[in-house]
């Protein structure tokens, strides 16, 4: 439970004094008599009030048990704050952090649903006006707003030093049919790269998880999570490349620089690169050294006339092997029959 609470607080952006597992247990042990515990609860509740319509709040600190109980009752919390139990105090923190996360998700979805009524072009135009501090109300239609944006951009470019903004990579205009084909190509490529990014992110999660299997790492799970979770939270599988990225691309995008070049390695080199691996066991895997397996069935050969076992014996009727034996059987039968006849007479 402690790890879940710390992970939730880290994702929520908490930067208070309760950072480690020992600090959390100490604060939960004191309950309302602990200033750290009360401050943490107040921090969670203050953010909940900004997202939800909450009437209650924590105002008087650790002595106001009534306000805390009323707030938890308003949130339908199944735990009681009055109990002097460390586990119940931890459960309250987990409940409040979970409620805050759920409220943030609901708020973001509400904003997305509200923005769906607005077209993509309108949203992009509104963002451009906000960035350039251009009021869209000054123009009566879209053409006038675009003209205002163009004038603002020209004014800002004159203030920039020479060469600050390079030449565009796309130097010719495209027809509507070409834009549709370009959009289709981008959709296919985005789907492909999203699949690859999801695979790489999953491999990263599994690799980091395997680091915690050793006995030395089990005692440092919290520190590993604090170092990894913020960076992992920023990784997204969805592609953000669209037609606007193509329009904003400059000529320098065509300059391909290897990731192993000296200029890039100055910023990406770290102490891990200096570690040399020793001898490792030979795991094989070289196709040239693998022998082909023995055939499961004998090789098929065409049948030859006059050959084989049946040809030598001459079938059932010919040869000494088959016919002689059968004739001998007949002779034996006749001989036996003759003896019986002589015995009967």
C-alpha positions in Angstrom: 0.0 0.0 0.0 2.8 2.4 0.8 4.4 2.0 -2.7 1.0 2.7 -4.3 0.5 5.9 -2.3 4.0 7.1 -3.1 3.5 6.4 -6.8 0.2 8.2 -6.8 1.6 11.2 -5.0 4.5 11.4 -7.5 2.2 11.2 -10.5 0.0 14.0 -8.9 3.1 16.2 -8.6 3.4 16.2 -4.8 6.7 17.8 -3.6 6.2 17.9 0.1 8.2 16.5 3.0 6.6 13.0 2.8 8.8 11.4 0.1 10.0 8.1 1.3 8.3 5.0 2.8 9.7 5.7 6.2 8.4 9.3 6.2 5.0 8.1 5.0 4.7 5.5 7.8 5.8 8.0 10.4 3.2 10.5 9.3 0.5 7.8 9.1 1.3 6.6 12.5 0.7 10.0 14.0 -2.5 10.6 12.1 -4.2 13.9 12.9 -1.5 14.6 15.5 1.2 14.6 12.7 1.6 17.9 10.9 3.0 16.1 7.8 -0.1 13.9 7.6 -2.5 16.8 7.9 -0.6 18.9 5.4 -0.6 16.0 2.9 -4.4 15.5 3.4 -4.9 19.3 3.0 -2.8 19.3 -0.2 -4.9 16.5 -1.7 -8.2 18.1 -0.6 -7.3 21.5 -2.0 -6.8 20.0 -5.5 -10.0 18.0 -5.2 -11.9 21.2 -4.4 -10.7 22.8 -7.6 -12.0 19.9 -9.7 -15.1 18.8 -7.7 -17.9 20.7 -6.0 -16.8 19.9 -2.4 -18.3 21.8 0.5 -16.0 20.5 3.2 -12.3 21.3 3.7 -9.5 21.0 6.3 -9.2 24.4 7.9 -8.0 24.1 11.5 -5.2 21.6 11.0 -4.8 18.6 13.2 -7.3 19.6 15.9 -10.3 19.8 13.7 -11.5 16.2 13.6 -15.1 17.2 12.8 -14.2 19.0 9.5 -12.1 16.0 8.4 -14.8 13.6 9.2 -17.4 15.7 7.4 -15.2 15.9 4.3 -14.6 12.1 4.2 -18.3 11.6 4.6 -19.0 13.9 1.7 -16.6 11.8 -0.4 -18.3 8.6 0.8 -15.0 7.4 2.3 -15.5 4.0 4.0 -12.7 4.7 6.6 -12.9 6.6 9.8 -10.3 9.2 10.6 -10.8 8.9 14.4 -9.3 5.4 14.6 -5.7 5.4 15.9 -4.6 2.9 13.3 -1.7 3.4 10.9 -3.3 1.1 8.3 -6.5 3.1 8.3 -4.6 6.4 8.0 -2.8 4.9 5.0 -6.1 3.8 3.5 -7.4 7.4 3.8 -4.4 8.7 1.9 -4.8 6.1 -0.8 -8.5 7.0 -1.0 -7.9 10.7 -1.4 -5.1 10.3 -4.0 -7.3 7.9 -6.0 -10.2 10.3 -5.9 -7.9 13.1 -7.1 -6.6 11.0 -10.0 -10.1 10.0 -11.0 -11.2 13.7 -10.8 -8.3 14.7 -13.1 -9.2 12.0 -15.6 -12.9 13.1 -15.6 -11.9 16.7 -16.0 -9.7 16.0 -18.9 -12.3 13.9 -20.6 -14.9 16.7 -20.1 -12.6 19.2 -21.8 -12.0 16.8 -24.7 -15.8 16.3 -25.1 -16.3 20.0 -25.0 -13.6 20.5 -27.6 -15.1 17.9 -30.0 -17.9 20.3 -30.8 -15.2 22.6 -32.2 -13.7 21.7 -35.5 -10.0 20.9 -35.8 -9.3 24.0 -38.0 -11.1 26.3 -35.5 -9.0 24.9 -32.6 -5.8 25.4 -34.5 -6.7 28.9 -35.5 -7.6 29.7 -31.9 -4.3 28.4 -30.7 -2.4 30.5 -33.3 -4.3 33.6 -32.2 -3.5 32.9 -28.6 0.2 32.4 -29.3 0.5 35.6 -31.4 -1.8 37.6 -29.1 -4.1 38.3 -32.0 -7.8 38.8 -31.3 -10.0 36.9 -33.8 -12.8 39.4 -33.1 -11.0 42.0 -35.1 -11.8 40.1 -38.3 -15.2 39.6 -39.6 -14.4 36.3 -41.3 -11.6 33.7 -41.5 -9.8 35.4 -44.4 -9.5 38.6 -42.4 -8.2 36.7 -39.3 -5.6 35.0 -41.5 -4.6 38.3 -42.9 -4.1 39.6 -39.3 -2.0 36.6 -38.5 0.1 37.1 -41.6 0.8 40.7 -40.7 1.7 39.7 -37.1 4.1 37.1 -38.3 5.8 39.5 -40.8 6.2 42.0 -38.0 7.8 39.4 -35.7 10.1 38.1 -38.4 11.5 41.6 -39.0 12.7 41.7 -35.4 14.5 38.3 -35.7 18.2 38.2 -36.8 19.0 37.1 -40.3 18.9 33.4 -40.7 16.9 32.8 -37.5 14.1 31.2 -39.6 15.3 29.0 -42.4 13.6 28.4 -45.7 10.7 26.0 -45.8 11.3 22.4 -46.8 8.1 22.3 -48.9 8.6 24.8 -51.6 5.5 24.3 -53.7 1.8 24.3 -53.1 -0.2 21.1 -53.2 -3.6 20.4 -54.7 -6.5 19.1 -52.6 -6.0 15.6 -54.1 -2.3 15.7 -53.1 -3.2 16.8 -49.6 -5.6 13.9 -49.3 -2.9 11.4 -50.4 -0.5 13.0 -48.0 -2.9 12.7 -45.2 -3.5 9.0 -46.0 0.2 8.3 -46.1 0.7 10.0 -42.8 -2.1 7.9 -41.3 -0.5 4.7 -42.4 3.0 5.7 -41.2 1.6 7.0 -37.9 -0.1 3.6 -37.2 3.1 1.8 -38.0 5.3 3.9 -35.8 2.8 3.8 -33.0 3.0 0.0 -33.0 6.8 0.2 -32.9 6.8 2.8 -30.1 4.4 0.7 -28.0 6.7 -2.3 -28.4 9.8 -0.3 -27.4 8.0 1.2 -24.4 6.8 -2.3 -23.3 10.4 -3.6 -23.6 11.6 -0.6 -21.5 9.0 -1.4 -18.8 10.0 -5.1 -18.7 13.7 -4.2 -18.6 13.2 -1.8 -15.7 11.1 -4.3 -13.9 13.8 -7.0 -14.2 16.3 -4.6 -12.5 14.3 -5.0 -9.3 14.6 -8.8 -9.1 17.9 -8.8 -7.4 18.2 -8.7 -3.6 20.2 -5.5 -3.7 17.5 -3.7 -5.8 14.6 -4.8 -3.7 15.5 -2.3 -1.0 15.8 0.5 -3.5 12.4 0.1 -5.2 11.2 3.5 -4.2 14.3 5.4 -5.4 14.2 3.5 -8.7 10.5 4.4 -9.1 11.2 8.1 -8.3 13.9 8.2 -11.0 12.0 6.2 -13.6 8.3 7.2 -13.3 8.6 10.9 -14.3 10.5 10.0 -17.5 8.2 7.1 -18.2 5.1 9.3 -17.8 6.3 11.6 -20.6 6.6 8.8 -23.1 3.7 8.5 -25.5 3.0 5.9 -28.1 0.8 8.1 -30.3 2.5 10.0 -33.1 2.2 13.8 -33.2 3.4 14.3 -36.7 0.8 15.8 -39.1 0.5 18.2 -42.0 1.3 21.2 -39.9 4.7 19.6 -39.1 5.4 19.3 -42.8 4.5 23.0 -43.3 6.7 24.0 -40.3 9.7 22.0 -41.5 12.7 23.9 -42.6 15.5 23.0 -45.0 17.7 21.8 -42.2 15.4 18.8 -41.6 17.0 17.2 -44.7 20.4 17.2 -43.0 20.8 13.7 -41.6 23.3 13.4 -38.8 24.2 10.0 -37.4 23.5 9.4 -33.8 27.0 8.2 -33.3 28.6 11.4 -34.6 31.0 13.3 -32.4 28.7 16.3 -32.0 25.8 14.3 -30.8 27.9 12.0 -28.6 29.1 15.0 -26.6 25.6 15.4 -25.3 24.5 11.7 -25.0 27.7 10.2 -23.6 27.5 9.0 -20.0 29.5 6.8 -17.6 27.6 3.7 -18.7 29.3 3.8 -22.1 32.7 3.4 -20.6 31.8 0.0 -19.0 33.3 -2.9 -21.0 31.8 -6.3 -20.8 34.0 -9.3 -20.1 33.9 -12.7 -21.7 30.4 -14.1 -22.2 29.5 -17.7 -22.9 29.2 -18.7 -26.6 25.5 -19.0 -27.3 26.0 -20.3 -30.9 23.4 -19.3 -33.4 25.7 -19.4 -36.5 23.9 -21.0 -39.4 27.1 -22.0 -41.1 28.0 -24.3 -38.2 24.7 -26.1 -37.9 24.4 -29.5 -39.5 21.2 -30.5 -41.3 19.1 -33.0 -39.4 18.8 -36.6 -40.6 15.8 -37.2 -42.9 12.7 -38.5 -41.2 11.8 -40.8 -44.2 14.1 -42.7 -46.6 14.7 -41.3 -50.0 12.1 -42.2 -52.6 13.4 -44.3 -55.5 11.6 -45.3 -58.7 10.5 -48.9 -59.1 12.7 -51.0 -61.3 11.4 -53.8 -63.6 12.5 -57.3 -62.7 14.0 -56.2 -59.4 13.0 -56.5 -55.9 12.1 -59.5 -53.7 9.0 -60.4 -55.5 10.7 -60.4 -58.9 13.3 -62.9 -57.6 10.7 -65.2 -56.2 8.5 -65.0 -59.3 5.4 -64.1 -57.4 3.1 -66.7 -56.0 3.3 -69.1 -58.9 6.8 -69.0 -60.1 10.2 -69.8 -58.7 11.3 -72.3 -56.2 10.7 -70.0 -53.2 7.0 -69.7 -53.7 5.6 -72.4 -56.0 7.8 -75.2 -54.7 6.6 -74.6 -51.2 3.0 -74.6 -52.2 3.5 -77.7 -54.4 5.2 -79.4 -51.5 2.2 -78.7 -49.4 -0.1 -80.3 -51.9 2.2 -83.3 -52.1 2.1 -83.7 -48.4 -1.7 -83.5 -48.4 -1.9 -86.1 -51.0 0.5 -88.4 -49.3 -1.3 -88.0 -46.0 -4.6 -88.7 -47.8 -3.2 -91.9 -49.3 -2.1 -93.2 -46.0 -5.5 -92.6 -44.6 -7.1 -94.4 -47.5 -4.7 -97.3 -47.0 -5.5 -97.3 -43.3 -9.3 -97.3 -43.9 -9.1 -100.3 -46.4 
